[in-house]
Amino acid sequence: MNSDDLPDNVIPLFSTDAQAEKRQQMIETWEALYLRHGQTLTDVKTAASLRVAMQMVELLLNGAQDCDVISDEQRDQLLAIAQTGHEAADEWQR
């Protein structure tokens, strides 16, 4: 039986969280991109550099919102995507 066969009022205990899977894929994509350039997020300095880059992206997005280039909602959505950079740096340092 798969999750498609369950009645509407049943919540599977071990269901997959599609959003969590996509975030994990994005985190893995960060590392794959770095590997393609001969680097790795397992390196402390490389991970720290990614965190700095993500801080700059956050500043740019906040500035764009402050100047009415993008809306609050657009900024928040883009910040959520950029957050995966921080998560990738953290993930590969474990």
Secondary structure, DSSP 8 states (H G I E B T S, - for coil): --GGGS-TT---TT---HHHHHHHHHHHHHHHHHHHTT--TTSHHHHHHHHHHHHHHHHHHHHHHHTTSS-HHHHHHHHHHHHHHHHHHHHTT-
